[in-house]
Amino acid sequence: MIHRPQPNEYPTFAQPYVSSVPDENVLELLEDTKQVTYDLFSTLSEEQAMHAYAEGKWTLKQVLGHMIDTERTFAYRALCFSRNNVELPGFDQDIYVNNTDFNSRTIQSLADEYQATRKSNLFLYNSFSEEQLLRGGKASGYPVTVRGLVYMTAGHEQYHLRLIKERYL
């Protein structure tokens, strides 16, 4: 069980992510949403997956690619901080999305990659000791702990699932 992080364990901009995680076992939530998110994206047609809700907004393929990139980034940060207190560079989501071509891939390949990424990260998150969960470092210039990053991972996914339901589907 990973306890909810304190507000000083993550950047203030991540507060909406962390607060969106229900008071339950965050690891179980990550496990449960792995299938929910996979099912949502893997059942889209290629035409549906290329939908953007407005001009200049990401397609659903790009949203999923962004979710994968963000989850990998948070997991890498958690790994680094669990081993040693370090400072890591920033992560600009727009640069990442604009410098890959998620739209040229099939939605199934992206859904499979998402599922594999989550499965791998769950092994990592489940391996952390209580001491490691409390370790931290700086990412993008902000202090954050390992457990803060685990909650940010879950909350970021919840944020995008809500956005998809409200604006895309």
C-alpha positions in Angstrom: 0.0 0.0 0.0 1.4 3.4 -1.0 0.1 6.2 1.2 -1.1 9.4 -0.3 1.8 11.9 -0.6 1.8 15.2 1.3 1.5 18.4 -0.8 5.2 19.1 -0.4 6.0 15.8 -2.2 4.9 16.9 -5.7 4.7 20.2 -7.7 1.7 22.4 -7.2 0.8 22.0 -10.8 0.3 18.3 -10.1 -2.3 18.9 -7.4 -5.2 18.2 -9.7 -3.7 14.9 -10.7 -2.9 13.7 -7.1 -6.3 14.9 -5.8 -8.1 13.0 -8.5 -6.8 9.7 -7.2 -9.5 8.1 -5.0 -8.7 7.1 -1.5 -7.9 3.5 -2.3 -4.8 1.5 -3.1 -3.1 3.5 -5.9 -1.4 0.3 -7.2 -4.8 -1.4 -7.5 -6.1 1.6 -9.3 -3.2 1.5 -11.7 -3.8 -2.2 -12.3 -7.5 -1.8 -12.8 -7.2 1.2 -15.2 -4.6 -0.7 -17.2 -7.4 -2.8 -18.7 -9.9 0.0 -18.8 -7.6 2.3 -20.8 -6.4 -0.6 -23.0 -10.0 -1.6 -23.8 -11.0 2.0 -24.5 -8.3 2.6 -27.1 -8.0 -0.9 -28.6 -11.7 -0.8 -29.6 -11.4 2.4 -31.5 -11.5 2.3 -35.3 -8.6 4.0 -37.1 -11.0 6.8 -38.1 -12.1 7.3 -34.5 -8.5 7.3 -33.3 -7.6 10.1 -35.7 -10.3 12.4 -34.2 -9.4 15.6 -32.5 -12.1 17.5 -30.7 -11.0 20.9 -32.1 -8.6 22.5 -34.5 -5.0 22.3 -33.2 -5.9 19.7 -30.5 -4.3 16.2 -30.4 -5.9 13.2 -32.0 -6.8 10.3 -29.8 -3.6 8.5 -31.1 -1.6 11.5 -29.9 -3.3 11.6 -26.6 -2.5 7.9 -26.0 1.1 8.5 -27.2 1.4 11.4 -24.7 0.0 9.2 -21.9 2.7 6.6 -22.7 5.5 9.2 -22.8 4.4 10.7 -19.6 4.1 7.4 -17.8 7.5 6.4 -18.9 8.9 9.8 -17.8 7.3 9.5 -14.3 8.5 5.9 -13.9 12.1 6.8 -14.9 12.0 9.7 -12.4 10.7 7.3 -9.7 13.4 4.8 -10.5 16.1 7.5 -10.3 14.8 9.0 -7.1 14.3 5.6 -5.4 18.0 5.0 -5.9 19.5 8.4 -5.2 18.5 12.0 -4.7 19.2 13.6 -8.1 18.0 16.4 -10.4 16.4 15.5 -13.7 15.6 17.7 -16.7 12.1 18.9 -17.7 9.6 17.2 -19.9 7.8 19.3 -22.5 4.8 17.3 -23.6 4.4 19.4 -26.8 7.9 18.9 -27.9 7.6 15.2 -27.3 4.3 14.9 -29.2 5.4 17.2 -32.1 8.6 15.2 -32.6 7.1 11.8 -33.2 4.3 10.6 -35.5 1.8 8.7 -33.3 -0.8 9.3 -36.1 1.2 7.0 -38.5 0.9 4.1 -36.1 -2.1 1.8 -35.7 -4.2 2.5 -32.6 -3.8 -1.2 -31.7 0.0 -0.9 -31.6 -0.3 2.2 -29.4 -2.8 0.4 -27.1 -0.4 -2.6 -26.9 2.5 -0.3 -26.0 0.5 1.4 -23.4 -0.4 -2.0 -21.8 3.2 -3.2 -21.8 4.4 0.1 -20.3 1.9 0.0 -17.5 2.7 -3.7 -16.8 6.4 -2.9 -16.6 5.8 0.2 -14.4 3.6 -1.8 -12.0 6.5 -4.2 -11.4 8.7 -1.2 -10.6 6.2 0.5 -8.3 5.5 -2.7 -6.5 9.2 -3.2 -5.8 9.7 0.0 -3.9 10.2 -0.2 -0.1 8.6 2.3 2.2 12.0 4.1 2.5 12.3 4.3 -1.3 8.8 5.7 -1.7 9.8 8.6 0.5 13.0 9.4 -1.3 12.9 12.3 -3.7 14.7 14.6 -6.0 14.0 17.4 -8.4 12.4 17.1 -11.8 11.8 20.1 -14.0 13.1 22.2 -11.1 10.5 20.9 -8.6 11.0 18.6 -5.6 9.0 15.4 -5.9 9.1 12.0 -4.1 8.7 8.6 -5.5 5.2 8.1 -4.1 4.3 11.6 -5.4 5.3 10.3 -8.9 3.2 7.1 -8.5 0.2 9.2 -7.6 0.9 11.6 -10.4 1.0 8.6 -12.8 -2.5 7.5 -11.7 -3.9 11.0 -11.6 -2.5 11.9 -15.1 -4.3 8.9 -16.5 -7.6 9.8 -14.7 -7.3 13.4 -16.1 -7.0 12.2 -19.7 -9.7 9.5 -19.3 -12.1 12.3 -18.1 -11.0 14.6 -20.9 -11.5 11.8 -23.5 -15.1 11.1 -22.3 -16.0 14.8 -22.1 -14.5 16.1 -25.4 -13.7 13.1 -27.7 -16.4 10.5 -27.2 
